[in-house]
Amino acid sequence: MSYSTVWIKKSRAKVAAHLSLLEEQGPNLKRPYADVVRGKIRELRIHYTSNQYRVLYFFHVRD
């Protein structure tokens, strides 16, 4: 397996782990894992090696 293949698998695993945290903690997830961008828009903050990934999200609440 090449280095790039291993790196991609590990970075995907890191993203999946952060998504699981978001699923478990919801709007209670705070820094360093999540932060508010503006208003109700939030970002999931993922650091892997020298790379930083940001996944934007929001919560939609039904009445």
PyMOL Python script that loads the backbone (N, CA, C, O; Angstrom):
from pymol import cmd

cmd.read_pdbstr("""\
ATOM      1  N   MET A   1       0.847  -1.169   0.000  1.00  0.00           N
ATOM      2  CA  MET A   1       0.000   0.000   0.000  1.00  0.00           C
ATOM      3  C   MET A   1       0.898   1.240   0.000  1.00  0.00           C
ATOM      4  O   MET A   1       1.869   1.303   0.753  1.00  0.00           O
ATOM      5  N   SER A   2       0.577   2.214  -0.836  1.00  0.00           N
ATOM      6  CA  SER A   2       1.416   3.404  -0.946  1.00  0.00           C
ATOM      7  C   SER A   2       1.161   4.367   0.217  1.00  0.00           C
ATOM      8  O   SER A   2       0.150   4.284   0.914  1.00  0.00           O
ATOM      9  N   TYR A   3       2.101   5.268   0.395  1.00  0.00           N
ATOM     10  CA  TYR A   3       1.980   6.265   1.463  1.00  0.00           C
ATOM     11  C   TYR A   3       0.715   7.089   1.291  1.00  0.00           C
ATOM     12  O   TYR A   3       0.005   7.344   2.263  1.00  0.00           O
ATOM     13  N   SER A   4       0.423   7.511   0.053  1.00  0.00           N
ATOM     14  CA  SER A   4      -0.759   8.351  -0.171  1.00  0.00           C
ATOM     15  C   SER A   4      -2.054   7.603   0.143  1.00  0.00           C
ATOM     16  O   SER A   4      -3.007   8.198   0.645  1.00  0.00           O
ATOM     17  N   THR A   5      -2.092   6.320  -0.147  1.00  0.00           N
ATOM     18  CA  THR A   5      -3.282   5.521   0.166  1.00  0.00           C
ATOM     19  C   THR A   5      -3.474   5.425   1.673  1.00  0.00           C
ATOM     20  O   THR A   5      -4.595   5.549   2.166  1.00  0.00           O
ATOM     21  N   VAL A   6      -2.399   5.208   2.397  1.00  0.00           N
ATOM     22  CA  VAL A   6      -2.459   5.136   3.860  1.00  0.00           C
ATOM     23  C   VAL A   6      -2.889   6.486   4.429  1.00  0.00           C
ATOM     24  O   VAL A   6      -3.726   6.546   5.330  1.00  0.00           O
ATOM     25  N   TRP A   7      -2.313   7.570   3.899  1.00  0.00           N
ATOM     26  CA  TRP A   7      -2.639   8.911   4.373  1.00  0.00           C
ATOM     27  C   TRP A   7      -4.121   9.210   4.158  1.00  0.00           C
ATOM     28  O   TRP A   7      -4.774   9.753   5.049  1.00  0.00           O
ATOM     29  N   ILE A   8      -4.654   8.867   3.000  1.00  0.00           N
ATOM     30  CA  ILE A   8      -6.072   9.105   2.705  1.00  0.00           C
ATOM     31  C   ILE A   8      -6.953   8.315   3.664  1.00  0.00           C
ATOM     32  O   ILE A   8      -7.931   8.849   4.187  1.00  0.00           O
ATOM     33  N   LYS A   9      -6.621   7.056   3.898  1.00  0.00           N
ATOM     34  CA  LYS A   9      -7.420   6.233   4.817  1.00  0.00           C
ATOM     35  C   LYS A   9      -7.402   6.806   6.230  1.00  0.00           C
ATOM     36  O   LYS A   9      -8.436   6.843   6.898  1.00  0.00           O
ATOM     37  N   LYS A  10      -6.239   7.250   6.686  1.00  0.00           N
ATOM     38  CA  LYS A  10      -6.138   7.799   8.038  1.00  0.00           C
ATOM     39  C   LYS A  10      -6.874   9.131   8.158  1.00  0.00           C
ATOM     40  O   LYS A  10      -7.512   9.398   9.176  1.00  0.00           O
ATOM     41  N   SER A  11      -6.790   9.963   7.130  1.00  0.00           N
ATOM     42  CA  SER A  11      -7.496  11.242   7.197  1.00  0.00           C
ATOM     43  C   SER A  11      -9.006  11.024   7.145  1.00  0.00           C
ATOM     44  O   SER A  11      -9.748  11.738   7.819  1.00  0.00           O
ATOM     45  N   ARG A  12      -9.470  10.066   6.372  1.00  0.00           N
ATOM     46  CA  ARG A  12     -10.902   9.739   6.343  1.00  0.00           C
ATOM     47  C   ARG A  12     -11.371   9.215   7.699  1.00  0.00           C
ATOM     48  O   ARG A  12     -12.473   9.533   8.147  1.00  0.00           O
ATOM     49  N   ALA A  13     -10.541   8.422   8.341  1.00  0.00           N
ATOM     50  CA  ALA A  13     -10.887   7.901   9.668  1.00  0.00           C
ATOM     51  C   ALA A  13     -10.995   9.044  10.678  1.00  0.00           C
ATOM     52  O   ALA A  13     -11.872   9.032  11.542  1.00  0.00           O
ATOM     53  N   LYS A  14     -10.114  10.016  10.570  1.00  0.00           N
ATOM     54  CA  LYS A  14     -10.149  11.173  11.470  1.00  0.00           C
ATOM     55  C   LYS A  14     -11.431  11.979  11.255  1.00  0.00           C
ATOM     56  O   LYS A  14     -12.071  12.396  12.220  1.00  0.00           O
ATOM     57  N   VAL A  15     -11.803  12.197  10.000  1.00  0.00           N
ATOM     58  CA  VAL A  15     -13.047  12.905   9.686  1.00  0.00           C
ATOM     59  C   VAL A  15     -14.243  12.124  10.235  1.00  0.00           C
ATOM     60  O   VAL A  15     -15.142  12.715  10.834  1.00  0.00           O
ATOM     61  N   ALA A  16     -14.262  10.820  10.040  1.00  0.00           N
ATOM     62  CA  ALA A  16     -15.362   9.981  10.531  1.00  0.00           C
ATOM     63  C   ALA A  16     -15.465  10.052  12.055  1.00  0.00           C
ATOM     64  O   ALA A  16     -16.568  10.085  12.599  1.00  0.00           O
ATOM     65  N   ALA A  17     -14.335  10.075  12.739  1.00  0.00           N
ATOM     66  CA  ALA A  17     -14.339  10.166  14.202  1.00  0.00           C
ATOM     67  C   ALA A  17     -14.942  11.493  14.665  1.00  0.00           C
ATOM     68  O   ALA A  17     -15.706  11.526  15.629  1.00  0.00           O
ATOM     69  N   HIS A  18     -14.601  12.578  13.983  1.00  0.00           N
ATOM     70  CA  HIS A  18     -15.163  13.881  14.337  1.00  0.00           C
ATOM     71  C   HIS A  18     -16.662  13.933  14.038  1.00  0.00           C
ATOM     72  O   HIS A  18     -17.425  14.524  14.802  1.00  0.00           O
ATOM     73  N   LEU A  19     -17.082  13.328  12.946  1.00  0.00           N
ATOM     74  CA  LEU A  19     -18.511  13.276  12.631  1.00  0.00           C
ATOM     75  C   LEU A  19     -19.269  12.481  13.690  1.00  0.00           C
ATOM     76  O   LEU A  19     -20.400  12.824  14.036  1.00  0.00           O
ATOM     77  N   SER A  20     -18.656  11.432  14.200  1.00  0.00           N
ATOM     78  CA  SER A  20     -19.279  10.653  15.276  1.00  0.00           C
ATOM     79  C   SER A  20     -19.426  11.492  16.543  1.00  0.00           C
ATOM     80  O   SER A  20     -20.451  11.427  17.223  1.00  0.00           O
ATOM     81  N   LEU A  21     -18.397  12.278  16.855  1.00  0.00           N
ATOM     82  CA  LEU A  21     -18.482  13.179  18.010  1.00  0.00           C
ATOM     83  C   LEU A  21     -19.628  14.170  17.836  1.00  0.00           C
ATOM     84  O   LEU A  21     -20.379  14.433  18.776  1.00  0.00           O
ATOM     85  N   LEU A  22     -19.757  14.712  16.638  1.00  0.00           N
ATOM     86  CA  LEU A  22     -20.837  15.657  16.358  1.00  0.00           C
ATOM     87  C   LEU A  22     -22.192  14.978  16.505  1.00  0.00           C
ATOM     88  O   LEU A  22     -23.129  15.563  17.048  1.00  0.00           O
ATOM     89  N   GLU A  23     -22.294  13.759  16.027  1.00  0.00           N
ATOM     90  CA  GLU A  23     -23.547  13.013  16.146  1.00  0.00           C
ATOM     91  C   GLU A  23     -23.908  12.775  17.619  1.00  0.00           C
ATOM     92  O   GLU A  23     -25.072  12.885  18.002  1.00  0.00           O
ATOM     93  N   GLU A  24     -22.910  12.450  18.434  1.00  0.00           N
ATOM     94  CA  GLU A  24     -23.139  12.162  19.852  1.00  0.00           C
ATOM     95  C   GLU A  24     -23.454  13.419  20.668  1.00  0.00           C
ATOM     96  O   GLU A  24     -24.359  13.410  21.503  1.00  0.00           O
ATOM     97  N   GLN A  25     -22.712  14.488  20.425  1.00  0.00           N
ATOM     98  CA  GLN A  25     -22.819  15.672  21.278  1.00  0.00           C
ATOM     99  C   GLN A  25     -23.692  16.776  20.699  1.00  0.00           C
ATOM    100  O   GLN A  25     -24.115  17.678  21.422  1.00  0.00           O
ATOM    101  N   GLY A  26     -23.963  16.711  19.405  1.00  0.00           N
ATOM    102  CA  GLY A  26     -24.826  17.706  18.772  1.00  0.00           C
ATOM    103  C   GLY A  26     -24.331  19.127  18.996  1.00  0.00           C
ATOM    104  O   GLY A  26     -23.133  19.390  18.896  1.00  0.00           O
ATOM    105  N   PRO A  27     -25.250  20.049  19.302  1.00  0.00           N
ATOM    106  CA  PRO A  27     -24.867  21.451  19.463  1.00  0.00           C
ATOM    107  C   PRO A  27     -23.979  21.713  20.685  1.00  0.00           C
ATOM    108  O   PRO A  27     -23.479  22.826  20.851  1.00  0.00           O
ATOM    109  N   ASN A  28     -23.780  20.723  21.525  1.00  0.00           N
ATOM    110  CA  ASN A  28     -22.904  20.886  22.691  1.00  0.00           C
ATOM    111  C   ASN A  28     -21.433  20.692  22.356  1.00  0.00           C
ATOM    112  O   ASN A  28     -20.576  20.936  23.205  1.00  0.00           O
ATOM    113  N   LEU A  29     -21.123  20.262  21.149  1.00  0.00           N
ATOM    114  CA  LEU A  29     -19.726  20.050  20.750  1.00  0.00           C
ATOM    115  C   LEU A  29     -19.035  21.405  20.608  1.00  0.00           C
ATOM    116  O   LEU A  29     -19.497  22.268  19.861  1.00  0.00           O
ATOM    117  N   LYS A  30     -17.947  21.585  21.315  1.00  0.00           N
ATOM    118  CA  LYS A  30     -17.233  22.868  21.349  1.00  0.00           C
ATOM    119  C   LYS A  30     -15.805  22.714  20.836  1.00  0.00           C
ATOM    120  O   LYS A  30     -15.385  21.636  20.415  1.00  0.00           O
ATOM    121  N   ARG A  31     -15.070  23.827  20.883  1.00  0.00           N
ATOM    122  CA  ARG A  31     -13.662  23.830  20.501  1.00  0.00           C
ATOM    123  C   ARG A  31     -12.899  22.822  21.342  1.00  0.00           C
ATOM    124  O   ARG A  31     -13.216  22.664  22.521  1.00  0.00           O
ATOM    125  N   PRO A  32     -11.957  22.168  20.817  1.00  0.00           N
ATOM    126  CA  PRO A  32     -11.297  22.358  19.533  1.00  0.00           C
ATOM    127  C   PRO A  32     -11.966  21.615  18.380  1.00  0.00           C
ATOM    128  O   PRO A  32     -11.476  21.667  17.252  1.00  0.00           O
ATOM    129  N   TYR A  33     -13.067  20.931  18.640  1.00  0.00           N
ATOM    130  CA  TYR A  33     -13.704  20.120  17.605  1.00  0.00           C
ATOM    131  C   TYR A  33     -14.657  20.912  16.723  1.00  0.00           C
ATOM    132  O   TYR A  33     -14.790  20.614  15.536  1.00  0.00           O
ATOM    133  N   ALA A  34     -15.318  21.913  17.283  1.00  0.00           N
ATOM    134  CA  ALA A  34     -16.311  22.679  16.534  1.00  0.00           C
ATOM    135  C   ALA A  34     -16.284  24.133  16.984  1.00  0.00           C
ATOM    136  O   ALA A  34     -15.846  24.449  18.090  1.00  0.00           O
ATOM    137  N   ASP A  35     -16.762  25.013  16.103  1.00  0.00           N
ATOM    138  CA  ASP A  35     -16.830  26.427  16.434  1.00  0.00           C
ATOM    139  C   ASP A  35     -17.929  27.070  15.600  1.00  0.00           C
ATOM    140  O   ASP A  35     -18.392  26.497  14.613  1.00  0.00           O
ATOM    141  N   VAL A  36     -18.343  28.271  16.008  1.00  0.00           N
ATOM    142  CA  VAL A  36     -19.349  29.023  15.264  1.00  0.00           C
ATOM    143  C   VAL A  36     -18.644  29.844  14.195  1.00  0.00           C
ATOM    144  O   VAL A  36     -17.662  30.530  14.478  1.00  0.00           O
ATOM    145  N   VAL A  37     -19.147  29.775  12.965  1.00  0.00           N
ATOM    146  CA  VAL A  37     -18.591  30.584  11.877  1.00  0.00           C
ATOM    147  C   VAL A  37     -19.276  31.949  11.886  1.00  0.00           C
ATOM    148  O   VAL A  37     -18.629  32.986  12.032  1.00  0.00           O
ATOM    149  N   ARG A  38     -20.606  31.924  11.725  1.00  0.00           N
ATOM    150  CA  ARG A  38     -21.400  33.148  11.764  1.00  0.00           C
ATOM    151  C   ARG A  38     -22.856  32.765  11.967  1.00  0.00           C
ATOM    152  O   ARG A  38     -23.375  31.875  11.293  1.00  0.00           O
ATOM    153  N   GLY A  39     -23.494  33.429  12.881  1.00  0.00           N
ATOM    154  CA  GLY A  39     -24.903  33.131  13.129  1.00  0.00           C
ATOM    155  C   GLY A  39     -25.085  31.682  13.557  1.00  0.00           C
ATOM    156  O   GLY A  39     -24.499  31.234  14.542  1.00  0.00           O
ATOM    157  N   LYS A  40     -25.901  30.960  12.808  1.00  0.00           N
ATOM    158  CA  LYS A  40     -26.161  29.555  13.136  1.00  0.00           C
ATOM    159  C   LYS A  40     -25.270  28.589  12.361  1.00  0.00           C
ATOM    160  O   LYS A  40     -25.373  27.374  12.528  1.00  0.00           O
ATOM    161  N   ILE A  41     -24.399  29.127  11.518  1.00  0.00           N
ATOM    162  CA  ILE A  41     -23.489  28.269  10.747  1.00  0.00           C
ATOM    163  C   ILE A  41     -22.286  27.922  11.615  1.00  0.00           C
ATOM    164  O   ILE A  41     -21.653  28.794  12.209  1.00  0.00           O
ATOM    165  N   ARG A  42     -21.993  26.647  11.673  1.00  0.00           N
ATOM    166  CA  ARG A  42     -20.884  26.143  12.485  1.00  0.00           C
ATOM    167  C   ARG A  42     -19.896  25.400  11.607  1.00  0.00           C
ATOM    168  O   ARG A  42     -20.179  25.093  10.449  1.00  0.00           O
ATOM    169  N   GLU A  43     -18.730  25.115  12.175  1.00  0.00           N
ATOM    170  CA  GLU A  43     -17.726  24.347  11.453  1.00  0.00           C
ATOM    171  C   GLU A  43     -17.197  23.233  12.335  1.00  0.00           C
ATOM    172  O   GLU A  43     -16.961  23.419  13.529  1.00  0.00           O
ATOM    173  N   LEU A  44     -17.019  22.087  11.732  1.00  0.00           N
ATOM    174  CA  LEU A  44     -16.348  20.969  12.370  1.00  0.00           C
ATOM    175  C   LEU A  44     -14.881  21.125  12.014  1.00  0.00           C
ATOM    176  O   LEU A  44     -14.538  21.202  10.834  1.00  0.00           O
ATOM    177  N   ARG A  45     -14.012  21.174  13.012  1.00  0.00           N
ATOM    178  CA  ARG A  45     -12.591  21.475  12.810  1.00  0.00           C
ATOM    179  C   ARG A  45     -11.776  20.193  12.968  1.00  0.00           C
ATOM    180  O   ARG A  45     -11.726  19.600  14.046  1.00  0.00           O
ATOM    181  N   ILE A  46     -11.149  19.785  11.893  1.00  0.00           N
ATOM    182  CA  ILE A  46     -10.415  18.525  11.892  1.00  0.00           C
ATOM    183  C   ILE A  46      -8.964  18.799  11.510  1.00  0.00           C
ATOM    184  O   ILE A  46      -8.685  19.373  10.457  1.00  0.00           O
ATOM    185  N   HIS A  47      -8.055  18.384  12.372  1.00  0.00           N
ATOM    186  CA  HIS A  47      -6.621  18.538  12.112  1.00  0.00           C
ATOM    187  C   HIS A  47      -6.016  17.154  11.949  1.00  0.00           C
ATOM    188  O   HIS A  47      -6.192  16.281  12.799  1.00  0.00           O
ATOM    189  N   TYR A  48      -5.306  16.964  10.855  1.00  0.00           N
ATOM    190  CA  TYR A  48      -4.580  15.706  10.641  1.00  0.00           C
ATOM    191  C   TYR A  48      -3.249  16.048  10.005  1.00  0.00           C
ATOM    192  O   TYR A  48      -3.209  16.650   8.932  1.00  0.00           O
ATOM    193  N   THR A  49      -2.189  15.681  10.637  1.00  0.00           N
ATOM    194  CA  THR A  49      -0.813  16.045  10.280  1.00  0.00           C
ATOM    195  C   THR A  49      -0.774  17.562  10.098  1.00  0.00           C
ATOM    196  O   THR A  49      -1.176  18.289  11.007  1.00  0.00           O
ATOM    197  N   SER A  50      -0.312  18.056   8.971  1.00  0.00           N
ATOM    198  CA  SER A  50      -0.245  19.509   8.764  1.00  0.00           C
ATOM    199  C   SER A  50      -1.486  20.045   8.053  1.00  0.00           C
ATOM    200  O   SER A  50      -1.527  21.219   7.685  1.00  0.00           O
ATOM    201  N   ASN A  51      -2.483  19.208   7.860  1.00  0.00           N
ATOM    202  CA  ASN A  51      -3.702  19.617   7.152  1.00  0.00           C
ATOM    203  C   ASN A  51      -4.811  19.966   8.127  1.00  0.00           C
ATOM    204  O   ASN A  51      -4.933  19.378   9.202  1.00  0.00           O
ATOM    205  N   GLN A  52      -5.613  20.935   7.725  1.00  0.00           N
ATOM    206  CA  GLN A  52      -6.780  21.324   8.508  1.00  0.00           C
ATOM    207  C   GLN A  52      -7.997  21.246   7.603  1.00  0.00           C
ATOM    208  O   GLN A  52      -8.030  21.845   6.528  1.00  0.00           O
ATOM    209  N   TYR A  53      -8.986  20.508   8.049  1.00  0.00           N
ATOM    210  CA  TYR A  53     -10.227  20.361   7.292  1.00  0.00           C
ATOM    211  C   TYR A  53     -11.326  21.092   8.042  1.00  0.00           C
ATOM    212  O   TYR A  53     -11.356  21.096   9.272  1.00  0.00           O
ATOM    213  N   ARG A  54     -12.228  21.709   7.293  1.00  0.00           N
ATOM    214  CA  ARG A  54     -13.392  22.369   7.875  1.00  0.00           C
ATOM    215  C   ARG A  54     -14.634  21.838   7.174  1.00  0.00           C
ATOM    216  O   ARG A  54     -14.710  21.819   5.945  1.00  0.00           O
ATOM    217  N   VAL A  55     -15.603  21.409   7.970  1.00  0.00           N
ATOM    218  CA  VAL A  55     -16.884  20.942   7.441  1.00  0.00           C
ATOM    219  C   VAL A  55     -17.948  21.869   8.012  1.00  0.00           C
ATOM    220  O   VAL A  55     -18.158  21.906   9.225  1.00  0.00           O
ATOM    221  N   LEU A  56     -18.617  22.613   7.144  1.00  0.00           N
ATOM    222  CA  LEU A  56     -19.657  23.530   7.599  1.00  0.00           C
ATOM    223  C   LEU A  56     -20.955  22.773   7.813  1.00  0.00           C
ATOM    224  O   LEU A  56     -21.285  21.852   7.066  1.00  0.00           O
ATOM    225  N   TYR A  57     -21.693  23.182   8.857  1.00  0.00           N
ATOM    226  CA  TYR A  57     -22.966  22.523   9.149  1.00  0.00           C
ATOM    227  C   TYR A  57     -23.868  23.468   9.928  1.00  0.00           C
ATOM    228  O   TYR A  57     -23.427  24.511  10.410  1.00  0.00           O
ATOM    229  N   PHE A  58     -25.125  23.093  10.043  1.00  0.00           N
ATOM    230  CA  PHE A  58     -26.077  23.815  10.879  1.00  0.00           C
ATOM    231  C   PHE A  58     -27.098  22.815  11.385  1.00  0.00           C
ATOM    232  O   PHE A  58     -27.211  21.709  10.857  1.00  0.00           O
ATOM    233  N   PHE A  59     -27.837  23.205  12.406  1.00  0.00           N
ATOM    234  CA  PHE A  59     -28.884  22.350  12.959  1.00  0.00           C
ATOM    235  C   PHE A  59     -30.235  22.904  12.543  1.00  0.00           C
ATOM    236  O   PHE A  59     -30.503  24.097  12.683  1.00  0.00           O
ATOM    237  N   HIS A  60     -31.069  22.035  12.037  1.00  0.00           N
ATOM    238  CA  HIS A  60     -32.431  22.403  11.655  1.00  0.00           C
ATOM    239  C   HIS A  60     -33.371  21.778  12.671  1.00  0.00           C
ATOM    240  O   HIS A  60     -33.450  20.556  12.794  1.00  0.00           O
ATOM    241  N   VAL A  61     -34.082  22.632  13.396  1.00  0.00           N
ATOM    242  CA  VAL A  61     -34.986  22.150  14.436  1.00  0.00           C
ATOM    243  C   VAL A  61     -36.416  22.285  13.934  1.00  0.00           C
ATOM    244  O   VAL A  61     -36.848  23.359  13.517  1.00  0.00           O
ATOM    245  N   ARG A  62     -37.135  21.183  13.984  1.00  0.00           N
ATOM    246  CA  ARG A  62     -38.542  21.202  13.575  1.00  0.00           C
ATOM    247  C   ARG A  62     -39.409  21.473  14.791  1.00  0.00           C
ATOM    248  O   ARG A  62     -39.112  21.025  15.898  1.00  0.00           O
ATOM    249  N   ASP A  63     -40.475  22.205  14.569  1.00  0.00           N
ATOM    250  CA  ASP A  63     -41.418  22.489  15.669  1.00  0.00           C
ATOM    251  C   ASP A  63     -42.420  21.390  15.826  1.00  0.00           C
ATOM    252  O   ASP A  63     -43.285  21.464  16.699  1.00  0.00           O
TER     253      ASP A  63
END
""", "prot")
cmd.dss("prot")
cmd.show_as("cartoon", "prot")
cmd.util.cbc("prot")
cmd.orient("prot")
